[in-house]
Amino acid sequence: MAQQIIKGNTGDWEMVIGLEVHAQVTSHSKLFSGASTQFGNEPNMNVAFVDAGMPGMLPVINEVAVSQAVRTGLAINAQINLRSIFDRKNYFYPDLPQGYQISQFLDPIVGKGEILLDMPEGVKKVGVTRIHLEQDAGKSLHEYNPKFTYIDLNRAGVILMEIVSEPDMCSADEAVAYLKKLRAIVRYIGACDGDMEKGNMRCDANVSVRKAGEPLGTRCEIKNVNSMRFLHKAIEFEAMRQVEILESGGKINQETRLFDSTKGETRTMRTKEDAHDYRYFPDPDLLPLELTQQFVDDIKNSLPELPDQRKQRYISTFGLTPYDASVIVAEQEYAQYYEQLAAKHDPKLSSNWMTGELFGRLNKLGVSIEESPISAKKLGDLIGLIEDNTISGKIAKDVLDLMFETGKDAAVIVEENGMKQVTDTGAIEKIIDEVIAGNADKVAEYRSGKDKLFGFFVGQVMKASGGKANPAALNDLLKKKLG
């Protein structure tokens, strides 16, 4: 894979990146209590005694959390540990009422796995170190009165999967591709909705730099990045910041930093803790979590078709290019939309119109495919008009524009605007004769060997026909007429 190089005054520097992704597990209740996980409720409405750290309250594991972690592990071809242990991670924070977080340290539920990235240079393999389950903390609020800190415990105890990568990424592009792929996987299997705006998926980026061939440098962790765009900016800024410090003779301090999206820069949050600072020890209120192989096998057999599997099917069955297939499977909604098109229309033509024409217009409007005013059926109807030669591909682009503007179906627009393709060879031949008669000098040049003038004649006939002449019929007749 291509290494992103930072040009410095003393030579070239490489980035080394690892990501820790926190994904909120899809579940109606929390990790160790039956309290609701409903988003948007009034502060402190979703709180059980366990979440509030009340003395004597004992945690009880949520089986859904276990199943979702195992599903995620299987989806990335990871080792599933049949025996795992919950630990107490000790630290003080106002919105952590227990004074510790129940997490997993030495014995996580999921071990090593891998995620494959579709990069322009080819497929890049990124290792996953582990996936463990842990509680989320609450939230500190300051909007009510800036002089005080208010605590909302609605998120306290919500189920998180922490998915830790190996430091295998070497560019901001790869880091974004990794997060996108991971998000797609957990959404395909229903383990997490991946909604970064709500904080249901967020990312800590560990960034360091080094000269080629040298050992790993000191890393800094950028905490709680909540969008793909911010992740890219944060990594690039942080890598450049470290290079500038090292080239001026300074030293990188291991620390936790925040990304200021307004200024586009990272800033110090606190000195980076090591594992021993948290004084991990097995939680005495929770027995080791022991799974049966049958439990794991049943989950494995229930997995849906995953993005990489679907991509290979589109390549082998539909003849799509690896690039087009990877674009379509990147989001589950894209794949569902495409499946509806390909079920009734030419798969390659459907891919071209969806990823090219439809996506281009949706991007300009800034709307997602779920919000698209053009349903899969409507786009399919337009593709059908191309397939049966009612309209040409060029006219179809104009029709699609009008579909976005008016909301009308393709067939109605074609009929109302007289956009049907001219397939009558007699009518096309008559136009060709008129064009040839009006351009005798160009005809002579063409027949003397200037073959490139053929495109000129095609353009003139198309112009005279209002763009409605059937391209295939036009080319055949024109070649015969021009000799």
Helices and strands as residue ranges (DSSP letters): E 5-8, E 11-24, H 63-75, E 83-84, E 87-90, E 100-103, E 113-119, E 122-135, E 139-141, E 150-152, E 159-165, H 172-188, E 201-211, E 220-225, H 228-247, E 255-260, E 265-271, G 275-278, E 281-282, E 289-290, H 293-301, H 307-318, H 322-329, H 332-342, H 347-352, I 353-358, H 359-365, G 369-371, H 376-387, H 393-406, H 410-416, H 425-437, H 440-447, G 451-453, H 454-464, H 471-482
